[in-house]
Amino acid sequence: MIAVNVSELVRGEVAARFDLEDAGVVQERLATTSLPFLDQPNRDRERDRVHLAILKLADGNLERFEKYLSMAARDWRDLLMSAGMANGDWPEVLRLAGFPVP
């Protein structure tokens, strides 16, 4: 299992959107779930984009989080489509949903 660094920005959003007990689980799962082709250090912004898309779709619900994390682990491009973040306007989509943009 590969562990990746969960950015400070994503950790902050996890803390803001999940209760304390669930936030620890969410952060751990984000750090230990492999996202194909995004586990390299030079892919930080893209990994943040996928992590934030998961959080956007989960909307603070741990069960939905697990569903969307599983989707991202299979093919994160499908997840980005579901979150409305597959196109070049994804930063604006995030902003309008109340998320910071990496």
C-alpha positions in Angstrom: 0.0 0.0 0.0 1.3 3.4 -1.0 0.8 6.3 1.4 0.6 9.7 -0.1 0.8 13.1 1.5 -2.7 14.6 2.0 -2.2 18.3 1.4 -2.9 20.9 4.1 -5.7 22.3 2.0 -7.4 18.9 1.7 -6.9 18.2 5.5 -8.5 21.5 6.3 -11.5 20.7 4.1 -11.8 17.3 5.7 -11.8 18.9 9.2 -14.4 21.5 8.1 -16.8 19.0 6.4 -16.7 15.9 8.6 -17.2 15.5 12.4 -14.0 14.8 14.4 -14.4 11.0 14.5 -15.0 10.7 10.8 -12.4 13.2 9.8 -9.6 11.0 11.1 -10.9 8.0 9.0 -11.4 10.2 5.9 -7.8 11.6 6.1 -6.3 8.1 6.6 -8.3 6.6 3.7 -7.3 9.5 1.4 -3.6 8.9 2.4 -3.7 5.2 1.8 -5.9 4.8 -1.2 -4.0 4.6 -4.5 -5.2 6.8 -7.3 -3.9 5.5 -10.6 -1.1 7.8 -12.0 -1.6 10.4 -9.2 0.6 8.9 -6.6 3.8 10.5 -7.8 5.0 13.7 -6.0 4.7 15.9 -9.1 1.0 15.3 -9.3 0.0 17.2 -6.1 -2.5 19.6 -7.8 -4.2 16.8 -9.7 -4.4 14.6 -6.6 -5.9 17.6 -4.6 -8.4 18.1 -7.4 -9.6 14.4 -7.1 -9.6 14.5 -3.3 -11.7 17.7 -3.3 -14.1 16.2 -5.8 -14.5 13.2 -3.5 -15.2 15.6 -0.6 -17.6 17.7 -2.7 -19.7 14.6 -3.6 -19.5 13.1 -0.1 -20.9 16.3 1.4 -19.8 15.3 4.9 -21.3 11.7 4.7 -18.8 8.9 5.5 -20.8 6.3 3.5 -20.8 8.5 0.4 -17.2 9.3 0.9 -16.3 5.6 0.8 -18.4 5.2 -2.4 -16.7 8.0 -4.2 -13.2 7.1 -2.9 -13.8 3.6 -4.3 -14.9 5.2 -7.6 -11.8 7.3 -7.8 -9.5 4.3 -7.0 -11.0 2.5 -10.1 -11.0 5.5 -12.4 -10.8 9.0 -11.0 -11.8 10.5 -14.4 -15.3 9.1 -13.8 -15.3 10.7 -10.4 -14.4 14.1 -11.9 -17.2 13.7 -14.4 -19.7 13.0 -11.5 -18.5 16.1 -9.6 -18.7 18.4 -12.6 -14.9 18.9 -12.5 -13.7 17.1 -15.6 -13.3 20.2 -17.7 -11.1 23.3 -17.6 -13.6 25.2 -15.6 -13.1 22.9 -12.6 -11.6 25.6 -10.4 -14.7 27.7 -10.8 -16.9 24.7 -10.1 -15.0 24.2 -6.8 -15.2 27.9 -5.9 -19.0 27.9 -6.5 -19.4 24.9 -4.2 -17.6 26.7 -1.4 -14.2 25.0 -1.8 -10.7 26.5 -2.0 -8.9 25.9 -5.3 -5.5 24.2 -5.2 
